[in-house]
């Protein structure tokens, strides 16, 4: 199973050069999963706003990455992010801030697809700080940026040598792509990166765009960062300015902003933008940005803001993780129930089945062989084999014919006897039932459906391996039972050796029965039907003699063999070869739509978030 590539460009690990923290690793994995779900699952399903969830995760990752980047330090100058929807005039506003045309302006929607930074005023840095704040992104000259390579940016001179634009301190001004065009999802991550990096957000909207939901969704997303906000209401006509200013203030208040602390700077509509730099709004815009940059220490700390952003979305982000953990617990409960049904079926179909259970009969038969008269018993057995040869040939031919009809059933461990057949058939029944139930849950298309679909697929893929492991366990169990049979027979025989009188009586009775069988075979030529029934009858008579004449507690031995066999199946087959591999299957199931986050990983990330919040407090 391979993941569907996300719509946005892949980026390297945003963490530090060393091992990423548990929280950063968790957010990165969650972003991958939500991104995969946004391309493979129906939008009407649970958590339909998957693109919004991906955006919040990417913003949180960037915010955590920049916790240690001190704003305004010598290593990193103050940053201003100019953001807004398409055709709002962002590039025009950037040029107004810079006091000259540095950012190319176009009437086409989606013209800007890369972050473009402009260094303003005399700065002591050389831009090396970008290696830390935009890890893995390629820095290019503006004319080297390509529309098909999105993980790139430019950082150029925006008038550092010509002096500061009036009213603007030394800083870096970023012109960012729009966040609402049809192609915006392809470069949305770059907007989020710059938003997390920036010390001040300058939102540019036009009279046509100020009420768009995308604008307010973006503001709601960025609000926990606590960055100072300046709003530029662009492309205004004189008759609409006062009305739109009031409407914008109301919208800000409705979305949790203190409208009195968010300056709104109106700019008039000017054809082609010519002469806009002479409008009083241009100077006021620079002044508002200057004031916000000069008040950086008054804003919330970056760690406070990052923790607030993570906590706001924490429950929603973790929905797939919680669902997977719940589904995994359900699967383990199913496996435990299947183990119980397995033991019930094994007890019913073998241990308590009058025809199939043969362990004690095998022990009794071995005991009968042990009590044969020394030297004489072996000779009688050879004579019995000779005279019974015709019937053995007939029975052998019949057996071969029957085995040919059941070739598939008797292949492999089925050939080991009734117990092996019961064990394997019961395993098949339980595994098939689990597979059906997982498939049924996958078809329900709820929050746990991706987990059940992946688990059913993994069960298909691992079916042969699981079966082979169970076959090996059956073979080992068969060997262990055979050893237990030998041990039980030898123990009974040792008890008889301690009572020679009874042993001799049993030997005489066994010899008499064997001689009778030989005489019957000679009389009938070894082809009588009586020969076919004599052997089991003789065995039964001999067993009865052993039980009645020897004084042995055969029923106690029988119960002991049965209980040891039950315990061995419970331990070596059910627990080790059924429950363990099926439980491990739940731990290792993987798919693009699954987080694969374990309980320990989640606990570590949660603890890190709590430490971050505690440090803030």
C-alpha positions in Angstrom: 0.0 0.0 0.0 1.4 3.3 -1.0 0.4 6.8 0.1 -1.3 9.1 -2.3 1.0 12.1 -2.8 -0.2 15.2 -1.1 -1.2 18.2 -3.1 1.4 20.4 -1.4 5.1 20.0 -1.9 6.9 17.7 0.4 9.3 19.3 2.9 12.0 17.8 5.1 11.7 17.2 8.8 11.0 20.5 10.3 12.6 19.6 13.6 16.1 20.3 14.8 19.1 18.6 13.2 18.9 15.9 15.8 16.0 13.6 16.5 12.6 15.4 16.3 10.7 15.8 19.6 7.7 13.6 20.3 5.3 16.4 19.7 6.8 17.5 16.4 7.0 13.9 15.2 3.3 13.4 16.1 2.2 16.5 14.3 4.2 15.6 11.2 2.6 12.1 11.1 -0.9 13.5 11.7 -0.4 16.0 8.8 0.6 13.2 6.5 -2.4 11.2 7.5 -4.9 14.0 7.1 -3.3 15.0 3.8 -3.8 11.4 2.6 -7.4 11.3 3.8 -8.2 14.6 2.0 -7.3 12.9 -1.3 -8.7 9.4 -0.7 -11.9 9.8 1.4 -15.2 11.3 0.6 -15.6 14.9 1.7 -18.9 14.1 3.3 -17.4 11.7 5.8 -16.3 12.3 9.3 -14.0 15.4 9.6 -14.9 16.7 6.2 -12.8 19.9 6.5 -9.6 17.9 6.1 -7.8 20.6 4.2 -8.4 23.0 7.1 -7.0 20.4 9.5 -3.9 19.9 7.4 -3.4 23.7 7.3 -3.7 24.0 11.1 -1.2 21.1 11.5 1.3 22.7 9.1 1.0 26.0 10.9 1.6 24.4 14.3 4.7 22.5 13.0 6.1 25.8 11.7 5.3 27.6 15.0 7.0 25.0 17.1 10.0 25.1 14.8 10.5 28.8 15.3 10.2 28.8 19.1 13.9 29.5 19.5 14.2 32.1 16.8 14.3 35.3 18.7 12.5 38.1 16.9 14.6 41.2 16.1 17.9 39.6 17.1 21.0 40.0 15.1 20.6 36.5 13.7 17.1 37.1 12.4 15.7 40.6 11.6 12.0 41.4 12.2 9.7 39.8 9.7 6.5 41.2 8.1 4.2 38.8 6.3 1.8 40.4 3.7 -1.0 37.9 3.2 -4.4 38.0 1.6 -6.7 36.5 -1.0 -6.2 36.6 -4.8 -6.3 40.0 -6.6 -6.4 41.9 -3.3 -3.3 43.9 -4.2 -0.7 42.2 -2.0 2.2 42.9 -4.3 1.1 46.5 -4.7 1.1 46.9 -0.9 4.5 45.3 -0.6 5.8 47.9 -3.0 4.2 50.7 -1.0 6.0 49.5 2.1 9.3 49.2 0.3 8.9 52.7 -1.3 9.8 51.3 -4.7 8.6 48.7 -7.2 10.4 45.4 -6.2 7.5 42.9 -6.3 6.1 42.3 -9.7 2.4 43.1 -10.0 0.0 41.2 -12.1 -3.8 41.2 -12.6 -3.8 37.4 -12.9 -5.1 35.3 -10.0 -2.4 33.1 -8.5 0.5 35.0 -10.1 2.6 34.8 -7.0 3.3 31.1 -6.1 6.5 31.5 -4.0 7.3 33.5 -0.9 9.4 36.5 -1.9 11.3 38.3 0.9 12.7 41.8 0.6 15.4 43.1 3.0 14.7 46.7 4.0 17.2 49.1 5.4 20.8 48.4 6.7 20.7 44.9 8.1 23.7 43.2 9.7 22.6 39.7 8.7 23.6 38.0 5.5 20.5 35.8 5.2 22.0 32.7 6.7 19.1 32.6 9.2 16.9 31.3 6.4 18.7 27.9 6.6 17.2 27.5 10.1 13.7 28.9 9.6 13.0 27.4 6.2 14.8 24.0 6.4 15.1 22.2 3.1 13.7 25.0 1.0 15.9 26.3 -1.8 16.8 30.0 -1.8 16.8 31.4 -5.3 17.2 34.8 -7.0 13.8 36.2 -8.0 14.3 35.5 -11.7 15.3 31.8 -10.9 12.0 30.9 -9.3 10.0 28.3 -11.3 6.3 27.8 -11.0 6.7 24.0 -11.0 9.1 24.0 -8.1 7.2 25.2 -5.0 9.6 24.5 -2.2 11.7 27.5 -3.0 11.8 31.2 -2.0 13.7 34.3 -2.8 15.3 36.8 -0.4 16.6 39.9 -2.2 17.5 43.5 -1.5 14.4 45.6 -1.2 16.3 48.9 -0.9 18.8 48.3 1.8 21.4 50.4 0.0 19.0 53.2 -0.8 18.1 53.7 2.8 14.9 53.1 4.7 11.5 53.9 3.3 9.9 56.6 5.3 8.4 55.3 8.5 9.6 51.7 8.2 12.3 50.2 10.4 14.9 47.7 9.2 13.1 44.4 8.5 12.2 41.8 6.0 8.9 42.1 4.1 7.4 39.0 2.6 5.1 38.9 -0.4 3.2 35.6 -0.1 1.0 33.6 -2.5 -2.8 34.0 -2.2 -4.7 31.5 0.0 -8.0 31.3 -1.9 -7.4 30.5 -5.6 -8.1 27.2 -7.2 -4.3 26.4 -7.1 -3.8 27.7 -3.6 -3.7 24.2 -2.1 -0.5 23.6 -4.0 1.4 26.4 -2.3 -0.6 26.9 0.9 2.2 25.6 3.0 4.5 28.4 2.0 1.9 31.0 3.3 1.7 29.1 6.6 5.5 28.9 6.9 5.9 32.7 6.5 2.9 33.3 8.8 4.6 31.3 11.6 7.9 33.0 10.9 6.6 36.6 10.8 6.4 39.0 13.7 3.6 41.1 12.2 0.8 40.0 9.9 -0.4 42.5 7.3 -3.7 41.3 5.8 -4.6 42.9 2.5 -8.3 42.6 1.4 -10.3 44.5 -1.2 -13.9 45.6 -1.1 -14.8 42.6 -3.2 -12.9 40.1 -0.9 -13.2 41.4 2.7 -16.2 39.2 3.5 -15.0 36.0 1.8 -15.1 33.1 4.2 -11.5 32.1 3.2 -10.3 35.4 4.7 -11.9 34.8 8.1 -10.9 31.1 8.1 -7.3 32.2 7.7 -7.6 34.8 10.5 -9.2 32.2 12.8 -6.4 29.8 12.0 -3.6 32.4 12.7 -5.2 34.0 15.7 -3.7 31.7 18.4 -0.2 32.8 17.2 -0.9 36.2 18.7 1.0 38.1 16.1 0.1 41.8 15.8 -2.4 42.3 12.9 -2.7 45.2 10.5 -5.5 45.2 8.0 -5.2 47.1 4.7 -8.6 47.6 3.0 -7.5 48.1 -0.6 -9.2 49.3 -3.8 -11.9 51.4 -2.1 -14.1 54.0 -3.7 -15.0 57.1 -1.7 -18.6 56.3 -1.3 -17.9 52.8 0.1 -15.1 53.6 2.6 -17.0 54.3 5.7 -19.5 51.5 5.2 -16.9 48.9 4.5 -14.7 50.1 7.4 -17.6 49.6 9.9 -18.4 46.2 8.4 -14.8 45.1 8.6 -14.6 46.2 12.3 -17.8 44.2 13.0 -16.4 41.1 11.3 -13.1 41.4 13.3 -15.1 41.6 16.6 -17.3 38.7 15.6 -14.2 36.5 15.0 -12.6 37.2 18.4 -10.4 40.2 17.5 -10.4 43.4 19.5 -11.3 45.7 16.7 -9.9 48.7 18.6 -6.4 47.2 18.6 -6.4 46.1 15.0 -5.6 49.2 12.8 -7.5 49.2 9.5 -5.8 51.3 6.8 -7.9 52.2 3.7 -6.3 52.6 0.3 -8.2 54.0 -2.7 -8.7 52.3 -6.0 -6.2 53.7 -8.5 -6.1 52.4 -12.1 -2.8 50.6 -12.5 -1.7 51.6 -9.0 0.0 54.8 -10.4 0.3 57.5 -7.8 -0.8 55.3 -4.9 2.5 55.9 -3.1 1.5 59.6 -2.7 -1.8 58.7 -0.9 -1.7 59.4 2.9 -2.7 55.8 3.4 0.7 54.6 2.3 2.6 56.6 5.0 0.0 55.5 7.6 0.5 51.9 6.6 4.2 52.1 7.1 3.7 53.8 10.4 1.3 51.1 11.7 3.8 48.3 10.7 6.6 50.3 12.4 4.6 50.6 15.6 3.8 46.9 15.7 7.4 45.9 15.0 8.6 48.3 17.7 6.3 46.6 20.3 7.4 43.0 19.8 8.1 42.5 23.5 4.5 43.3 24.4 3.1 40.5 22.3 2.7 36.9 23.6 5.8 34.7 23.7 6.1 32.3 20.8 6.0 29.3 23.1 2.7 30.6 24.6 1.3 31.1 21.1 2.5 27.7 19.8 1.0 25.9 22.8 -2.3 27.7 22.4 -2.5 26.8 18.7 -1.8 23.1 19.4 -4.3 23.0 22.3 -7.0 24.6 20.2 -6.9 21.8 17.6 -5.6 19.0 19.7 -8.9 17.0 20.0 -9.7 17.3 16.3 -6.2 16.4 15.2 -6.2 13.3 17.4 -9.6 11.9 16.2 -7.9 9.3 13.9 -5.5 8.3 16.7 -8.3 7.8 19.2 -10.3 5.9 16.6 -7.3 3.6 15.8 -6.7 3.0 19.5 -10.4 2.1 20.0 -10.4 -0.1 17.0 -7.2 -1.9 18.1 -8.8 -2.5 21.5 -11.9 -3.9 19.8 -9.7 -6.2 17.7 -7.9 -7.5 20.7 -11.3 -8.2 22.4 -12.4 -10.1 19.3 -9.2 -12.1 19.3 -9.7 -13.0 23.0 -13.3 -14.1 22.2 -12.1 -16.2 19.3 -9.6 -17.9 21.6 -12.4 -18.8 23.9 -14.5 -20.2 21.1 -11.5 -22.1 19.8 -11.1 -23.9 23.2 -14.8 -24.7 23.3 -14.8 -26.2 19.8 -11.6 -28.2 20.6 -13.1 -29.6 23.8 -16.4 -30.5 22.1 -15.0 -31.9 18.8 -11.9 -33.7 20.2 -11.4 -34.0 23.9 -15.0 -35.0 24.7 -15.7 -36.7 21.3 -16.0 -40.5 21.9 -14.6 -41.5 18.5 -12.0 -38.8 17.8 -10.2 -38.6 21.2 -7.5 -41.3 20.8 -4.7 -40.2 23.2 -5.6 -42.6 26.0 -6.2 -45.4 23.4 -2.7 -44.9 22.1 -1.3 -45.1 25.7 -3.3 -48.3 26.3 -2.1 -49.9 23.1 1.5 -49.1 23.9 1.0 -50.6 27.4 -0.4 -53.8 25.8 2.7 -54.0 23.7 4.9 -53.6 26.8 3.2 -56.4 28.7 3.7 -59.0 25.9 5.7 -62.1 27.0 9.4 -61.6 26.5 10.6 -63.4 23.3 7.2 -65.2 22.9 5.3 -62.0 22.3 7.5 -60.9 19.4 7.1 -64.3 17.7 3.4 -64.3 18.1 3.2 -60.8 16.6 5.2 -61.9 13.6 3.0 -64.9 13.0 -0.1 -62.7 13.4 1.3 -60.4 10.7 1.9 -63.2 8.3 -1.6 -64.9 8.6 -3.4 -61.5 8.5 -1.5 -60.4 5.4 -4.5 -60.9 3.0 -6.9 -58.8 5.1 -4.2 -56.1 5.6 -3.9 -55.9 1.8 -7.6 -55.6 1.3 -7.9 -53.0 4.1 -4.8 -51.2 2.7 -6.3 -50.9 -0.8 -9.6 -49.6 0.7 -7.7 -47.1 2.7 -5.7 -45.9 -0.3 -8.9 -45.4 -2.3 -10.5 -43.4 0.6 -7.3 -41.3 1.1 -7.3 -40.6 -2.6 -10.8 -39.1 -2.4 -9.7 -37.0 0.6 -6.3 -36.1 -0.7 -6.7 -32.3 0.0 -8.1 -32.9 3.4 -5.3 -35.3 4.5 -2.4 -33.2 3.2 0.1 -31.7 5.7 -0.9 -31.6 9.3 -4.3 -33.3 8.6 -2.3 -36.5 8.1 -1.2 -36.3 11.8 -4.6 -37.6 13.0 -8.0 -36.5 14.3 -6.6 -33.9 16.8 -4.6 -32.1 14.1 -7.6 -31.9 11.8 -9.8 -30.5 14.5 -7.2 -27.9 15.5 -6.6 -26.8 12.0 -10.3 -26.7 11.0 -11.1 -24.7 14.1 -8.2 -22.2 13.4 -9.6 -21.7 9.9 -13.1 -21.0 11.3 -12.0 -18.5 13.8 -9.6 -16.6 11.5 -12.3 -16.5 8.8 -14.8 -15.1 11.3 -12.4 -12.4 12.4 -11.7 -11.4 8.7 -15.4 -11.2 8.0 -16.1 -9.0 11.0 -13.2 -6.7 10.1 -14.5 -6.4 6.5 -18.0 -5.6 7.8 -16.6 -2.8 10.0 -14.6 -1.4 7.1 -17.7 -1.1 5.1 -19.4 1.1 7.7 -17.2 4.1 6.7 -17.0 5.6 10.1 -13.9 7.1 11.7 -12.5 3.6 12.3 -13.2 2.3 8.8 -9.6 3.0 7.5 -8.2 0.9 10.3 -10.5 -2.0 9.7 -9.9 -1.9 5.9 -6.1 -1.9 6.4 -6.4 -4.7 9.0 -8.5 -6.9 6.7 -6.0 -6.3 3.9 -3.1 -7.2 6.2 -4.9 -10.3 7.3 -5.2 -11.3 3.7 -1.5 -10.6 3.1 -0.3 -12.5 6.2 -2.8 -15.4 5.9 -0.3 -17.9 4.5 2.3 -16.9 7.1 -0.2 -17.2 10.0 -1.3 -20.6 8.7 2.3 -21.8 8.4 3.0 -20.8 12.0 0.0 -22.6 13.2 0.9 -25.7 11.3 4.3 -25.7 12.9 2.7 -25.4 16.3 0.4 -28.3 15.6 3.4 -30.5 14.5 5.3 -29.6 17.8 2.2 -30.3 19.8 1.7 -33.7 18.1 5.3 -34.6 19.0 4.7 -33.5 22.6 1.5 -35.6 22.8 3.3 -38.6 21.5 6.0 -38.2 24.2 3.2 -37.9 26.8 1.6 -41.1 25.5 5.0 -43.0 25.8 5.5 -41.6 29.3 2.1 -42.6 30.5 2.5 -46.2 29.1 5.9 -46.5 30.7 4.6 -45.2 34.0 1.7 -47.8 33.9 4.1 -50.6 33.0 6.5 -49.6 35.8 3.6 -50.0 38.2 2.9 -53.5 36.9 6.5 -54.5 37.3 6.1 -53.8 41.0 3.3 -56.5 41.1 4.7 -59.6 39.2 1.7 -61.8 39.9 -0.8 -59.4 38.2 1.7 -58.8 35.4 1.9 -62.5 34.7 -1.9 -62.9 34.7 -2.1 -60.0 32.2 0.6 -61.5 30.0 -1.1 -64.9 29.9 -4.5 -63.3 29.0 -2.9 -61.2 26.3 -1.1 -64.2 24.8 -4.3 -66.2 24.9 -6.2 -63.5 23.0 -3.4 -63.2 20.4 -3.3 -67.0 19.8 -7.1 -67.0 19.3 -6.7 -64.3 16.7 -4.0 -66.4 14.9 -6.2 -69.5 14.9 -9.2 -67.6 13.5 -7.0 -66.1 10.7 -5.7 -69.5 9.8 -9.1 -71.0 9.7 -10.5 -68.3 7.4 -7.5 -67.8 5.3 -7.0 -64.3 6.6 -9.9 -63.0 4.5 -12.9 -63.3 6.8 -14.9 -60.3 7.8 -14.4 -61.5 11.3 -10.7 -60.6 11.0 -11.6 -57.0 10.4 -13.6 -56.8 13.7 -11.5 -59.2 15.7 -8.6 -56.8 16.2 -10.6 -54.0 17.9 -12.6 -56.6 19.9 -9.3 -58.2 21.1 -7.9 -54.7 21.9 -11.0 -53.9 23.9 -10.9 -57.2 25.8 -7.2 -56.8 26.6 -7.8 -53.2 27.8 -10.6 -54.5 30.0 -8.3 -57.1 31.4 -5.7 -54.5 32.1 -8.1 -52.3 33.9 -9.8 -55.1 36.0 -6.9 -57.3 36.7 -4.1 -54.8 37.2 -5.8 -52.6 39.7 -4.4 -49.6 37.9 -6.2 -46.2 38.0 -6.6 -46.0 34.3 -9.3 -43.3 34.5 -7.1 -41.1 36.6 -4.4 -41.5 33.9 -6.9 -40.8 31.2 -8.1 -37.6 33.0 -4.5 -36.5 33.5 -3.6 -36.9 29.8 -6.7 -35.1 28.8 -6.1 -32.1 31.1 -2.4 -31.8 30.1 -3.4 -31.9 26.5 -6.0 -29.2 27.0 -3.5 -27.0 28.8 -0.9 -27.6 26.1 -3.3 -26.5 23.4 -4.3 -23.4 25.4 -0.7 -22.4 25.9 1.2 -23.5 22.8 -1.5 -23.2 20.1 -4.2 -20.8 21.2 -2.0 -18.3 23.2 1.2 -18.6 21.2 0.1 -19.4 17.7 -3.4 -17.8 17.5 -3.7 -14.9 19.9 -0.1 -13.6 19.8 0.3 -13.3 16.0 -3.2 -11.9 15.5 -2.6 -9.3 18.3 0.7 -8.4 16.8 -1.0 -7.9 13.4 -3.0 -5.1 15.0 0.1 -3.4 16.2 1.9 -3.5 12.8 -1.0 -2.7 10.4 0.0 0.3 8.2 -1.7 2.4 5.5 -1.4 6.0 4.3 -4.7 6.8 6.1 -3.5 5.5 9.4 -1.4 7.3 11.9 0.3 4.3 13.4 0.7 6.3 16.6 1.0 4.0 19.6 -0.2 4.7 23.1 3.4 5.5 24.3 4.0 7.9 21.4 0.8 9.7 22.2 1.6 9.9 25.9 5.1 11.3 25.2 3.7 14.0 22.9 0.9 14.9 25.4 3.5 15.2 28.1 5.6 17.5 26.0 2.6 19.7 25.3 1.8 19.8 29.0 5.4 20.8 29.8 5.2 23.6 27.2 2.0 24.8 28.8 3.4 24.5 32.3 6.5 26.4 31.3 4.3 29.2 30.0 2.3 29.3 33.2 
